[in-house]
Each structure stands twice: as C-alpha cells, then as structure tokens.
Amino acid sequence: MPTLRSIILLICCLITHPAFATEEAVTWRVITGVKQSNTESIGKEIRQVSMLINTKTFELLFGNNETYLKLIDPSSKISFIEPADLQALPALIQKIQASADGDEQTALLQALEVLTMWPANLPVYLWMDSQESISPVNAHTFAIKSVGTLQAKSTQNDTNSFFEINNNQLLSKLTREFPRLDSETQAVNARNIRPRSATFCNAIGSIGKATYPDELSYGVVTSPNPFAPNVKGVTQWKSVDSMIEPWWNDGGSCTGRCGSGCDGLVFNLKSQNDSYSQACLDHDVCTGDKGLTADQCNYIFQEAVNDYLNQFNCTALTLEGPDIVTANATFNYVTTAQIGSLRYDISTLPGLQYSYSCSDPMCLVNSWSANNGLISANLPGGTYSAILTTTFSKHGLTRSVNKKIQLVK
C-alpha cells in the first residue's frame, strides 16, 4: 500500500509570485480584487493571500462565501501541514506584525490561523465556490459535494460523494487553477454577498441544534448480502442540542464560534473577529463527540473554514458616556458588549482598561485617571480634542473601541 505522502502526488498549478522572486523580498502578498469568471456576469470581491512557509507555498482566496486554499511543496504537490511548518509560524507572525498593518495584517493572520487549526491528517486543500466544494476527508479520500448537498445534510443521506486520490474525475478537479483576480476594476464591478448564516449571531447564549455525520461508507461491502449498497459517503447523520456559548466564558468553551478555540494559545494567534455559524457549531460538537481528526468531522470541516473566513463579526463593543468632559469632574463611562441580540455591561469585569490620546501636548501627561469606568480630568484652561479608548482582554484576546470626546476647562 502506498505511503500517505506518496499518495498525495497531485500536480497542481504553482502560482509564481513576483514578491517571492528574490531572497530580499517579503514572504507574503495580499491582493483584493474581482474574481474573473466566464459564468458570472457580475464580479465577486475576493481577497488573495500568498505566503512562503519554509519551502512550501500557501495560497488562499476567500470572500463572498467562496474559499480556495492549498499548501504545495516545491514540486507542486499538495502537502500536509507538518511540525516543521508549524515551528516556522511564530517567526513569520512576528514579521507580519512588525511589517504589515490594517486589512493586510488581518488577512495574513487569518490565513495562518487556518493552517494552525487544519487537521494534521488532511492534505491542505479546499475548493468551495457557488456550485460545489472539494475537500479531503482523510489522507487518501476527498469529498465532492454540490451546493444542494451542503444544504440538505439534515434531511437526506449523502452517498456517492467520496473519491479516492487516484480517481480521474477527482484529479481533473484538483489540477484546476484557482480563480484569477482583476484588481483594476474592483470598484466598478465587485459585489458583496451576505454570508449564509448572517443571523446566527442572534443565537449566541441559546440552545442550538448541531448536525454532523454519524456513519460513513467507503464503498466496501462488509455484509454477506450480495445486494448491499456499495455507496461512498454519509449514510447516517446525527443531530444533538448544544449551547451556543459566548466567547468570554471563564470555562474556555465557546461552542459555535469559528476558529481554533477561545484562548488564543496557538502562538497567541486568534482573530479578533468573533464569527459564529451553524457550520462551526456542527464541527465543534462533532469533534467533541468523534474526535478532532475523525473522518466524520473532516467531512464538514471545509464549511467551518469557509464560515470562519467569510462570516460577520458577532461582537461589537460600545463606549457610552458624555461627549464633552469638564475638567476636575468625574464621569462614569459604560462599556457594553453587543453579542448578536444580547447586550452586556462589562464595565466592571476584570480585563477592562481605559486609555486616551490627545493631539495637544498640554493634555498628554497626568490628565486622566481611570478605574472601572470612572474617568476624571484635570486640565489647564482650554478646549482639547481627544480619543478615549476602552480595551477588553479575555482568553488572551483584546478587543477595543474608540470614542471621540472634548475636554473643556
């Protein structure tokens, strides 16, 4: 029987990036553009992330409910994420945090988190467009699912969807080039499509129903019955009730949140975007039942990855209080976390801090003190424009919100 590595001998298109041409060049590139398509009349805005990790190239395109990703080695073969690759990530993260900012940094860190949460027993590949998805179930089996199949998982079995690595139909799909982007005309042609689970944020704090594969068949007939179906795919689904948990839970459990856990312990890397979705709930409950690398959970993993990259942020911090602050007076500012349809006053929670910035040098030093939301000003005469910032840290993650205020004396 071939080894796992020899099985993954899939020749894919290796995209050569100008940014990788010299040793002095940076090892990543981020582009936002419009997906070129012969079948869609209106372009979709897509973000492309390319980076070198050791000798491998990681390519990720995502946006508007579509995700394409692959990790390929120098011989253009689809690869696994290996311990040496993970060991290289902390240095790469430090470089990104020092050299990239804004949307570029966010996209790069999202791409790296996808790699850190990728199951070790799966080749790193995903194709998910508006028509179908192609993703690994284990080291030598891929699932090809139509959009209709994705939507019907709780009502019917999904059979004849598994393909071995040497299947010609599968190989023809795996060797396709990823979509090309046109970054010149995005402002004219691009459109944004709402994520599939846009309203799932409102379910946080309530009981939801998770659905995931319970039994799979790989087409091997084990029954002595000669008429036993020789199917390949999901033969039985399982549905269970589960609490959809807020990310600040002290127990460190946030079932339904997209991404790898709540605590950010993997290289202190965790997206500040609190996305929740049905697919992420399904996968969380599945891994708790079947195991992190179980084939049943790998079968639905690509939907959770797609939602992690394409979902709305379910968390918004607001800072409520006066817009004008008079010197030598004390004011009470309230920080509120809006989680879906729920609002929580977090002003007195541990981990909440206030700070401010002011462009006038007269109000830069010894002007403010803050304790649990009580802000007092002690300023020279005049009117000053400032920005009050509140930050909330939990499980190694920090979220912040700014409020413009005037300081008057």
Contacts in CASP RR format, 6 or more apart in sequence:
PFRMAT RR
TARGET T0000
AUTHOR 0000-0000-0000
METHOD contacts of the structure
MODEL  1
MPTLRSIILLICCLITHPAFATEEAVTWRVITGVKQSNTESIGKEIRQVS
MLINTKTFELLFGNNETYLKLIDPSSKISFIEPADLQALPALIQKIQASA
DGDEQTALLQALEVLTMWPANLPVYLWMDSQESISPVNAHTFAIKSVGTL
QAKSTQNDTNSFFEINNNQLLSKLTREFPRLDSETQAVNARNIRPRSATF
CNAIGSIGKATYPDELSYGVVTSPNPFAPNVKGVTQWKSVDSMIEPWWND
GGSCTGRCGSGCDGLVFNLKSQNDSYSQACLDHDVCTGDKGLTADQCNYI
FQEAVNDYLNQFNCTALTLEGPDIVTANATFNYVTTAQIGSLRYDISTLP
GLQYSYSCSDPMCLVNSWSANNGLISANLPGGTYSAILTTTFSKHGLTRS
VNKKIQLVK
4 80 0 8 1.000
4 139 0 8 1.000
4 140 0 8 1.000
5 80 0 8 1.000
7 139 0 8 1.000
7 140 0 8 1.000
7 165 0 8 1.000
8 77 0 8 1.000
8 78 0 8 1.000
8 79 0 8 1.000
8 80 0 8 1.000
8 123 0 8 1.000
8 139 0 8 1.000
8 165 0 8 1.000
9 77 0 8 1.000
10 77 0 8 1.000
10 78 0 8 1.000
10 165 0 8 1.000
10 171 0 8 1.000
10 174 0 8 1.000
10 175 0 8 1.000
11 76 0 8 1.000
11 77 0 8 1.000
11 175 0 8 1.000
12 70 0 8 1.000
12 72 0 8 1.000
12 76 0 8 1.000
12 77 0 8 1.000
12 78 0 8 1.000
12 174 0 8 1.000
12 175 0 8 1.000
13 76 0 8 1.000
13 175 0 8 1.000
13 176 0 8 1.000
13 177 0 8 1.000
13 178 0 8 1.000
14 57 0 8 1.000
14 72 0 8 1.000
14 76 0 8 1.000
15 50 0 8 1.000
15 57 0 8 1.000
15 59 0 8 1.000
15 177 0 8 1.000
15 178 0 8 1.000
17 29 0 8 1.000
17 50 0 8 1.000
18 25 0 8 1.000
19 25 0 8 1.000
19 26 0 8 1.000
19 27 0 8 1.000
19 28 0 8 1.000
19 29 0 8 1.000
19 50 0 8 1.000
20 27 0 8 1.000
20 29 0 8 1.000
20 50 0 8 1.000
20 52 0 8 1.000
20 57 0 8 1.000
26 99 0 8 1.000
27 51 0 8 1.000
27 52 0 8 1.000
27 92 0 8 1.000
27 95 0 8 1.000
28 49 0 8 1.000
28 50 0 8 1.000
28 51 0 8 1.000
28 52 0 8 1.000
28 96 0 8 1.000
28 100 0 8 1.000
28 108 0 8 1.000
29 48 0 8 1.000
29 49 0 8 1.000
29 50 0 8 1.000
29 51 0 8 1.000
30 47 0 8 1.000
30 48 0 8 1.000
30 49 0 8 1.000
30 50 0 8 1.000
30 100 0 8 1.000
30 103 0 8 1.000
30 104 0 8 1.000
30 107 0 8 1.000
30 108 0 8 1.000
31 47 0 8 1.000
31 48 0 8 1.000
31 181 0 8 1.000
31 183 0 8 1.000
32 45 0 8 1.000
32 46 0 8 1.000
32 47 0 8 1.000
32 48 0 8 1.000
32 103 0 8 1.000
32 181 0 8 1.000
32 183 0 8 1.000
32 186 0 8 1.000
33 45 0 8 1.000
33 46 0 8 1.000
33 47 0 8 1.000
33 48 0 8 1.000
33 181 0 8 1.000
33 182 0 8 1.000
33 183 0 8 1.000
33 186 0 8 1.000
33 190 0 8 1.000
34 43 0 8 1.000
34 44 0 8 1.000
34 45 0 8 1.000
34 46 0 8 1.000
34 181 0 8 1.000
34 182 0 8 1.000
34 183 0 8 1.000
34 185 0 8 1.000
34 186 0 8 1.000
34 189 0 8 1.000
34 190 0 8 1.000
35 43 0 8 1.000
35 44 0 8 1.000
35 45 0 8 1.000
35 46 0 8 1.000
35 61 0 8 1.000
35 66 0 8 1.000
35 179 0 8 1.000
35 180 0 8 1.000
35 181 0 8 1.000
36 179 0 8 1.000
36 180 0 8 1.000
36 181 0 8 1.000
36 182 0 8 1.000
37 43 0 8 1.000
37 44 0 8 1.000
37 179 0 8 1.000
40 130 0 8 1.000
42 189 0 8 1.000
42 191 0 8 1.000
43 189 0 8 1.000
43 190 0 8 1.000
43 191 0 8 1.000
44 63 0 8 1.000
44 64 0 8 1.000
44 66 0 8 1.000
44 190 0 8 1.000
44 191 0 8 1.000
44 193 0 8 1.000
45 63 0 8 1.000
45 64 0 8 1.000
45 186 0 8 1.000
45 190 0 8 1.000
45 191 0 8 1.000
45 192 0 8 1.000
46 61 0 8 1.000
46 62 0 8 1.000
46 63 0 8 1.000
46 64 0 8 1.000
46 66 0 8 1.000
46 179 0 8 1.000
46 181 0 8 1.000
47 61 0 8 1.000
47 62 0 8 1.000
47 63 0 8 1.000
47 107 0 8 1.000
48 59 0 8 1.000
48 60 0 8 1.000
48 61 0 8 1.000
48 181 0 8 1.000
49 58 0 8 1.000
49 59 0 8 1.000
49 60 0 8 1.000
49 61 0 8 1.000
49 107 0 8 1.000
49 108 0 8 1.000
49 110 0 8 1.000
49 111 0 8 1.000
50 57 0 8 1.000
50 58 0 8 1.000
50 59 0 8 1.000
50 60 0 8 1.000
51 57 0 8 1.000
51 58 0 8 1.000
51 92 0 8 1.000
51 108 0 8 1.000
51 111 0 8 1.000
52 58 0 8 1.000
53 71 0 8 1.000
53 85 0 8 1.000
53 88 0 8 1.000
53 89 0 8 1.000
53 92 0 8 1.000
53 115 0 8 1.000
54 84 0 8 1.000
54 85 0 8 1.000
54 88 0 8 1.000
55 73 0 8 1.000
55 74 0 8 1.000
56 71 0 8 1.000
56 72 0 8 1.000
56 73 0 8 1.000
56 74 0 8 1.000
56 79 0 8 1.000
56 85 0 8 1.000
57 71 0 8 1.000
57 72 0 8 1.000
58 69 0 8 1.000
58 70 0 8 1.000
58 71 0 8 1.000
58 111 0 8 1.000
58 115 0 8 1.000
58 124 0 8 1.000
59 68 0 8 1.000
59 69 0 8 1.000
59 70 0 8 1.000
59 71 0 8 1.000
59 72 0 8 1.000
59 178 0 8 1.000
60 67 0 8 1.000
60 68 0 8 1.000
60 69 0 8 1.000
60 111 0 8 1.000
60 114 0 8 1.000
61 67 0 8 1.000
61 68 0 8 1.000
61 69 0 8 1.000
61 178 0 8 1.000
61 179 0 8 1.000
61 181 0 8 1.000
62 68 0 8 1.000
62 69 0 8 1.000
62 306 0 8 1.000
62 309 0 8 1.000
62 310 0 8 1.000
63 309 0 8 1.000
63 310 0 8 1.000
64 191 0 8 1.000
64 192 0 8 1.000
64 193 0 8 1.000
64 310 0 8 1.000
65 130 0 8 1.000
65 193 0 8 1.000
65 195 0 8 1.000
65 196 0 8 1.000
65 306 0 8 1.000
65 310 0 8 1.000
66 128 0 8 1.000
66 129 0 8 1.000
66 130 0 8 1.000
66 306 0 8 1.000
66 310 0 8 1.000
67 126 0 8 1.000
67 128 0 8 1.000
67 302 0 8 1.000
67 305 0 8 1.000
67 306 0 8 1.000
67 309 0 8 1.000
67 310 0 8 1.000
68 126 0 8 1.000
68 127 0 8 1.000
68 128 0 8 1.000
68 129 0 8 1.000
68 178 0 8 1.000
68 179 0 8 1.000
69 114 0 8 1.000
69 124 0 8 1.000
69 125 0 8 1.000
69 126 0 8 1.000
69 305 0 8 1.000
70 78 0 8 1.000
70 124 0 8 1.000
70 125 0 8 1.000
70 126 0 8 1.000
70 178 0 8 1.000
71 78 0 8 1.000
71 79 0 8 1.000
71 80 0 8 1.000
71 81 0 8 1.000
71 85 0 8 1.000
71 115 0 8 1.000
71 123 0 8 1.000
71 124 0 8 1.000
71 125 0 8 1.000
72 78 0 8 1.000
72 79 0 8 1.000
73 79 0 8 1.000
78 123 0 8 1.000
78 124 0 8 1.000
78 125 0 8 1.000
78 174 0 8 1.000
79 123 0 8 1.000
79 124 0 8 1.000
80 120 0 8 1.000
80 121 0 8 1.000
80 122 0 8 1.000
80 123 0 8 1.000
80 124 0 8 1.000
80 139 0 8 1.000
81 115 0 8 1.000
81 118 0 8 1.000
81 120 0 8 1.000
81 124 0 8 1.000
85 115 0 8 1.000
86 115 0 8 1.000
86 116 0 8 1.000
89 112 0 8 1.000
89 115 0 8 1.000
89 116 0 8 1.000
89 267 0 8 1.000
89 269 0 8 1.000
90 267 0 8 1.000
92 112 0 8 1.000
93 109 0 8 1.000
93 112 0 8 1.000
93 267 0 8 1.000
93 269 0 8 1.000
96 105 0 8 1.000
96 108 0 8 1.000
96 109 0 8 1.000
96 112 0 8 1.000
97 105 0 8 1.000
100 108 0 8 1.000
106 271 0 8 1.000
106 273 0 8 1.000
109 269 0 8 1.000
109 271 0 8 1.000
110 271 0 8 1.000
110 273 0 8 1.000
110 308 0 8 1.000
110 309 0 8 1.000
112 269 0 8 1.000
113 259 0 8 1.000
113 260 0 8 1.000
113 266 0 8 1.000
113 269 0 8 1.000
113 270 0 8 1.000
113 271 0 8 1.000
113 308 0 8 1.000
114 305 0 8 1.000
114 308 0 8 1.000
114 309 0 8 1.000
115 124 0 8 1.000
116 260 0 8 1.000
116 266 0 8 1.000
116 267 0 8 1.000
116 269 0 8 1.000
117 259 0 8 1.000
117 260 0 8 1.000
117 266 0 8 1.000
118 124 0 8 1.000
119 292 0 8 1.000
119 293 0 8 1.000
119 298 0 8 1.000
119 301 0 8 1.000
120 293 0 8 1.000
121 138 0 8 1.000
121 139 0 8 1.000
121 293 0 8 1.000
121 298 0 8 1.000
122 136 0 8 1.000
122 137 0 8 1.000
122 138 0 8 1.000
122 139 0 8 1.000
122 293 0 8 1.000
122 298 0 8 1.000
122 301 0 8 1.000
123 136 0 8 1.000
123 139 0 8 1.000
125 134 0 8 1.000
125 135 0 8 1.000
125 136 0 8 1.000
125 142 0 8 1.000
125 174 0 8 1.000
126 133 0 8 1.000
126 134 0 8 1.000
126 135 0 8 1.000
126 302 0 8 1.000
126 305 0 8 1.000
126 306 0 8 1.000
127 133 0 8 1.000
127 134 0 8 1.000
127 135 0 8 1.000
127 173 0 8 1.000
127 176 0 8 1.000
127 178 0 8 1.000
128 134 0 8 1.000
128 135 0 8 1.000
128 302 0 8 1.000
128 303 0 8 1.000
128 306 0 8 1.000
129 179 0 8 1.000
130 147 0 8 1.000
131 146 0 8 1.000
131 147 0 8 1.000
132 144 0 8 1.000
132 145 0 8 1.000
132 146 0 8 1.000
132 147 0 8 1.000
133 143 0 8 1.000
133 144 0 8 1.000
133 145 0 8 1.000
133 150 0 8 1.000
133 302 0 8 1.000
133 303 0 8 1.000
133 306 0 8 1.000
134 142 0 8 1.000
134 143 0 8 1.000
134 144 0 8 1.000
134 145 0 8 1.000
134 170 0 8 1.000
134 173 0 8 1.000
134 174 0 8 1.000
135 142 0 8 1.000
135 143 0 8 1.000
135 298 0 8 1.000
135 301 0 8 1.000
135 302 0 8 1.000
136 142 0 8 1.000
136 143 0 8 1.000
136 298 0 8 1.000
137 143 0 8 1.000
137 162 0 8 1.000
137 216 0 8 1.000
137 295 0 8 1.000
137 298 0 8 1.000
137 299 0 8 1.000
138 295 0 8 1.000
138 298 0 8 1.000
140 164 0 8 1.000
140 165 0 8 1.000
141 162 0 8 1.000
141 163 0 8 1.000
141 164 0 8 1.000
141 165 0 8 1.000
141 218 0 8 1.000
141 295 0 8 1.000
142 162 0 8 1.000
142 163 0 8 1.000
142 165 0 8 1.000
142 170 0 8 1.000
142 174 0 8 1.000
143 161 0 8 1.000
143 162 0 8 1.000
143 163 0 8 1.000
143 233 0 8 1.000
143 299 0 8 1.000
144 161 0 8 1.000
144 163 0 8 1.000
144 169 0 8 1.000
144 170 0 8 1.000
144 173 0 8 1.000
145 158 0 8 1.000
145 161 0 8 1.000
149 158 0 8 1.000
149 161 0 8 1.000
150 303 0 8 1.000
152 158 0 8 1.000
153 211 0 8 1.000
153 234 0 8 1.000
153 237 0 8 1.000
153 300 0 8 1.000
154 211 0 8 1.000
154 237 0 8 1.000
154 239 0 8 1.000
157 233 0 8 1.000
157 234 0 8 1.000
157 235 0 8 1.000
157 236 0 8 1.000
157 237 0 8 1.000
158 233 0 8 1.000
158 234 0 8 1.000
159 217 0 8 1.000
159 229 0 8 1.000
159 231 0 8 1.000
159 232 0 8 1.000
159 233 0 8 1.000
159 234 0 8 1.000
159 235 0 8 1.000
160 231 0 8 1.000
160 232 0 8 1.000
160 233 0 8 1.000
161 232 0 8 1.000
161 233 0 8 1.000
161 234 0 8 1.000
162 216 0 8 1.000
162 218 0 8 1.000
162 219 0 8 1.000
162 232 0 8 1.000
162 233 0 8 1.000
163 169 0 8 1.000
163 170 0 8 1.000
163 232 0 8 1.000
164 170 0 8 1.000
182 189 0 8 1.000
195 277 0 8 1.000
195 307 0 8 1.000
195 310 0 8 1.000
195 311 0 8 1.000
195 312 0 8 1.000
196 277 0 8 1.000
196 307 0 8 1.000
197 276 0 8 1.000
197 277 0 8 1.000
197 278 0 8 1.000
197 279 0 8 1.000
197 307 0 8 1.000
197 311 0 8 1.000
198 311 0 8 1.000
198 312 0 8 1.000
200 276 0 8 1.000
200 277 0 8 1.000
200 278 0 8 1.000
200 311 0 8 1.000
200 314 0 8 1.000
201 276 0 8 1.000
201 312 0 8 1.000
201 314 0 8 1.000
201 339 0 8 1.000
201 340 0 8 1.000
201 341 0 8 1.000
202 340 0 8 1.000
202 341 0 8 1.000
203 244 0 8 1.000
203 276 0 8 1.000
204 244 0 8 1.000
204 245 0 8 1.000
204 246 0 8 1.000
204 276 0 8 1.000
204 314 0 8 1.000
204 339 0 8 1.000
204 340 0 8 1.000
204 342 0 8 1.000
205 243 0 8 1.000
205 244 0 8 1.000
205 245 0 8 1.000
205 246 0 8 1.000
205 339 0 8 1.000
205 342 0 8 1.000
206 243 0 8 1.000
206 244 0 8 1.000
207 241 0 8 1.000
207 242 0 8 1.000
207 243 0 8 1.000
207 244 0 8 1.000
208 241 0 8 1.000
208 242 0 8 1.000
208 243 0 8 1.000
208 244 0 8 1.000
208 281 0 8 1.000
209 239 0 8 1.000
209 240 0 8 1.000
209 241 0 8 1.000
209 242 0 8 1.000
210 239 0 8 1.000
210 240 0 8 1.000
210 241 0 8 1.000
210 242 0 8 1.000
210 281 0 8 1.000
210 282 0 8 1.000
210 284 0 8 1.000
210 285 0 8 1.000
210 286 0 8 1.000
211 237 0 8 1.000
211 238 0 8 1.000
211 239 0 8 1.000
211 282 0 8 1.000
212 237 0 8 1.000
212 238 0 8 1.000
212 282 0 8 1.000
212 283 0 8 1.000
212 285 0 8 1.000
212 286 0 8 1.000
212 289 0 8 1.000
212 290 0 8 1.000
212 296 0 8 1.000
212 297 0 8 1.000
212 300 0 8 1.000
213 234 0 8 1.000
213 236 0 8 1.000
213 237 0 8 1.000
213 238 0 8 1.000
213 286 0 8 1.000
213 295 0 8 1.000
213 296 0 8 1.000
213 297 0 8 1.000
213 299 0 8 1.000
213 300 0 8 1.000
214 236 0 8 1.000
214 237 0 8 1.000
214 238 0 8 1.000
214 296 0 8 1.000
215 234 0 8 1.000
215 235 0 8 1.000
215 236 0 8 1.000
215 296 0 8 1.000
216 233 0 8 1.000
216 234 0 8 1.000
216 235 0 8 1.000
216 295 0 8 1.000
216 296 0 8 1.000
216 299 0 8 1.000
217 229 0 8 1.000
217 231 0 8 1.000
217 232 0 8 1.000
217 233 0 8 1.000
217 234 0 8 1.000
217 235 0 8 1.000
218 232 0 8 1.000
218 233 0 8 1.000
219 230 0 8 1.000
219 231 0 8 1.000
219 232 0 8 1.000
221 228 0 8 1.000
221 230 0 8 1.000
222 228 0 8 1.000
234 299 0 8 1.000
238 289 0 8 1.000
240 285 0 8 1.000
240 289 0 8 1.000
242 255 0 8 1.000
242 256 0 8 1.000
242 281 0 8 1.000
242 284 0 8 1.000
242 285 0 8 1.000
243 255 0 8 1.000
244 255 0 8 1.000
244 256 0 8 1.000
244 276 0 8 1.000
244 281 0 8 1.000
245 253 0 8 1.000
245 254 0 8 1.000
245 255 0 8 1.000
245 256 0 8 1.000
245 257 0 8 1.000
246 254 0 8 1.000
246 339 0 8 1.000
246 342 0 8 1.000
247 254 0 8 1.000
247 257 0 8 1.000
247 262 0 8 1.000
247 274 0 8 1.000
247 315 0 8 1.000
247 394 0 8 1.000
247 395 0 8 1.000
247 397 0 8 1.000
248 337 0 8 1.000
248 346 0 8 1.000
248 349 0 8 1.000
248 394 0 8 1.000
248 395 0 8 1.000
249 262 0 8 1.000
252 261 0 8 1.000
252 262 0 8 1.000
252 263 0 8 1.000
252 395 0 8 1.000
253 262 0 8 1.000
254 261 0 8 1.000
254 262 0 8 1.000
255 281 0 8 1.000
255 284 0 8 1.000
255 285 0 8 1.000
256 276 0 8 1.000
256 277 0 8 1.000
256 280 0 8 1.000
256 281 0 8 1.000
256 284 0 8 1.000
257 274 0 8 1.000
257 275 0 8 1.000
257 276 0 8 1.000
257 280 0 8 1.000
257 284 0 8 1.000
258 275 0 8 1.000
258 276 0 8 1.000
258 277 0 8 1.000
258 279 0 8 1.000
258 280 0 8 1.000
258 304 0 8 1.000
258 307 0 8 1.000
258 308 0 8 1.000
258 311 0 8 1.000
259 270 0 8 1.000
259 271 0 8 1.000
259 275 0 8 1.000
259 280 0 8 1.000
259 304 0 8 1.000
259 308 0 8 1.000
260 266 0 8 1.000
260 270 0 8 1.000
261 270 0 8 1.000
262 395 0 8 1.000
262 397 0 8 1.000
263 270 0 8 1.000
263 395 0 8 1.000
263 396 0 8 1.000
264 270 0 8 1.000
264 395 0 8 1.000
264 396 0 8 1.000
264 397 0 8 1.000
268 396 0 8 1.000
270 395 0 8 1.000
270 396 0 8 1.000
270 397 0 8 1.000
271 308 0 8 1.000
272 397 0 8 1.000
272 398 0 8 1.000
272 399 0 8 1.000
273 311 0 8 1.000
273 313 0 8 1.000
274 313 0 8 1.000
274 314 0 8 1.000
274 315 0 8 1.000
274 339 0 8 1.000
275 307 0 8 1.000
275 308 0 8 1.000
275 311 0 8 1.000
275 312 0 8 1.000
275 313 0 8 1.000
275 314 0 8 1.000
276 311 0 8 1.000
276 314 0 8 1.000
277 304 0 8 1.000
277 307 0 8 1.000
277 311 0 8 1.000
279 300 0 8 1.000
279 303 0 8 1.000
279 304 0 8 1.000
279 306 0 8 1.000
279 307 0 8 1.000
280 304 0 8 1.000
280 307 0 8 1.000
280 308 0 8 1.000
282 300 0 8 1.000
282 303 0 8 1.000
282 304 0 8 1.000
283 297 0 8 1.000
283 300 0 8 1.000
283 301 0 8 1.000
283 303 0 8 1.000
283 304 0 8 1.000
286 294 0 8 1.000
286 296 0 8 1.000
286 297 0 8 1.000
286 300 0 8 1.000
287 294 0 8 1.000
287 297 0 8 1.000
290 296 0 8 1.000
290 297 0 8 1.000
291 297 0 8 1.000
314 339 0 8 1.000
314 340 0 8 1.000
315 337 0 8 1.000
315 338 0 8 1.000
315 339 0 8 1.000
315 340 0 8 1.000
315 399 0 8 1.000
316 337 0 8 1.000
316 338 0 8 1.000
316 401 0 8 1.000
317 335 0 8 1.000
317 336 0 8 1.000
317 337 0 8 1.000
317 338 0 8 1.000
317 390 0 8 1.000
317 392 0 8 1.000
317 399 0 8 1.000
317 400 0 8 1.000
317 401 0 8 1.000
318 335 0 8 1.000
318 336 0 8 1.000
318 338 0 8 1.000
318 401 0 8 1.000
319 333 0 8 1.000
319 334 0 8 1.000
319 335 0 8 1.000
319 336 0 8 1.000
319 388 0 8 1.000
319 390 0 8 1.000
319 401 0 8 1.000
319 402 0 8 1.000
319 403 0 8 1.000
320 333 0 8 1.000
320 334 0 8 1.000
320 335 0 8 1.000
320 336 0 8 1.000
321 331 0 8 1.000
321 332 0 8 1.000
321 333 0 8 1.000
321 334 0 8 1.000
321 403 0 8 1.000
322 331 0 8 1.000
322 405 0 8 1.000
323 403 0 8 1.000
323 404 0 8 1.000
323 405 0 8 1.000
323 406 0 8 1.000
324 405 0 8 1.000
324 406 0 8 1.000
324 408 0 8 1.000
325 331 0 8 1.000
325 375 0 8 1.000
325 377 0 8 1.000
325 405 0 8 1.000
325 406 0 8 1.000
325 407 0 8 1.000
325 408 0 8 1.000
326 377 0 8 1.000
326 408 0 8 1.000
326 409 0 8 1.000
327 377 0 8 1.000
327 378 0 8 1.000
327 379 0 8 1.000
327 381 0 8 1.000
327 407 0 8 1.000
327 408 0 8 1.000
327 409 0 8 1.000
328 376 0 8 1.000
328 377 0 8 1.000
328 378 0 8 1.000
328 409 0 8 1.000
329 376 0 8 1.000
329 377 0 8 1.000
330 374 0 8 1.000
330 375 0 8 1.000
330 376 0 8 1.000
331 374 0 8 1.000
331 375 0 8 1.000
331 376 0 8 1.000
332 373 0 8 1.000
332 374 0 8 1.000
332 375 0 8 1.000
333 347 0 8 1.000
333 354 0 8 1.000
333 373 0 8 1.000
333 374 0 8 1.000
333 375 0 8 1.000
333 388 0 8 1.000
333 390 0 8 1.000
333 403 0 8 1.000
334 345 0 8 1.000
334 347 0 8 1.000
334 373 0 8 1.000
335 345 0 8 1.000
335 346 0 8 1.000
335 347 0 8 1.000
335 352 0 8 1.000
335 373 0 8 1.000
335 390 0 8 1.000
335 392 0 8 1.000
335 401 0 8 1.000
336 343 0 8 1.000
336 344 0 8 1.000
336 345 0 8 1.000
336 346 0 8 1.000
336 347 0 8 1.000
337 343 0 8 1.000
337 344 0 8 1.000
337 346 0 8 1.000
337 392 0 8 1.000
346 352 0 8 1.000
346 392 0 8 1.000
347 372 0 8 1.000
347 373 0 8 1.000
348 372 0 8 1.000
349 392 0 8 1.000
351 392 0 8 1.000
351 393 0 8 1.000
351 394 0 8 1.000
352 372 0 8 1.000
352 373 0 8 1.000
352 390 0 8 1.000
352 391 0 8 1.000
352 392 0 8 1.000
353 370 0 8 1.000
353 390 0 8 1.000
353 391 0 8 1.000
353 392 0 8 1.000
353 393 0 8 1.000
354 368 0 8 1.000
354 370 0 8 1.000
354 373 0 8 1.000
354 375 0 8 1.000
354 388 0 8 1.000
354 389 0 8 1.000
354 390 0 8 1.000
354 391 0 8 1.000
355 370 0 8 1.000
355 388 0 8 1.000
355 389 0 8 1.000
355 391 0 8 1.000
356 367 0 8 1.000
356 368 0 8 1.000
356 386 0 8 1.000
356 387 0 8 1.000
356 388 0 8 1.000
356 389 0 8 1.000
357 386 0 8 1.000
357 387 0 8 1.000
357 389 0 8 1.000
358 364 0 8 1.000
358 367 0 8 1.000
358 384 0 8 1.000
358 385 0 8 1.000
358 386 0 8 1.000
358 387 0 8 1.000
358 407 0 8 1.000
359 384 0 8 1.000
359 385 0 8 1.000
359 386 0 8 1.000
360 384 0 8 1.000
360 385 0 8 1.000
362 379 0 8 1.000
362 380 0 8 1.000
362 384 0 8 1.000
363 379 0 8 1.000
363 380 0 8 1.000
363 384 0 8 1.000
363 386 0 8 1.000
363 407 0 8 1.000
366 378 0 8 1.000
367 377 0 8 1.000
367 378 0 8 1.000
367 379 0 8 1.000
367 407 0 8 1.000
368 375 0 8 1.000
368 376 0 8 1.000
368 377 0 8 1.000
369 375 0 8 1.000
369 376 0 8 1.000
373 390 0 8 1.000
375 388 0 8 1.000
377 407 0 8 1.000
377 409 0 8 1.000
379 407 0 8 1.000
379 409 0 8 1.000
380 409 0 8 1.000
381 409 0 8 1.000
382 408 0 8 1.000
382 409 0 8 1.000
383 406 0 8 1.000
383 407 0 8 1.000
383 408 0 8 1.000
383 409 0 8 1.000
384 406 0 8 1.000
384 407 0 8 1.000
384 408 0 8 1.000
385 404 0 8 1.000
385 405 0 8 1.000
385 406 0 8 1.000
385 407 0 8 1.000
386 404 0 8 1.000
386 405 0 8 1.000
386 406 0 8 1.000
386 407 0 8 1.000
387 402 0 8 1.000
387 403 0 8 1.000
387 404 0 8 1.000
387 405 0 8 1.000
388 402 0 8 1.000
388 403 0 8 1.000
388 404 0 8 1.000
388 405 0 8 1.000
389 400 0 8 1.000
389 401 0 8 1.000
389 402 0 8 1.000
389 403 0 8 1.000
390 400 0 8 1.000
390 401 0 8 1.000
390 403 0 8 1.000
391 398 0 8 1.000
391 399 0 8 1.000
391 400 0 8 1.000
392 398 0 8 1.000
392 399 0 8 1.000
392 400 0 8 1.000
393 399 0 8 1.000
END
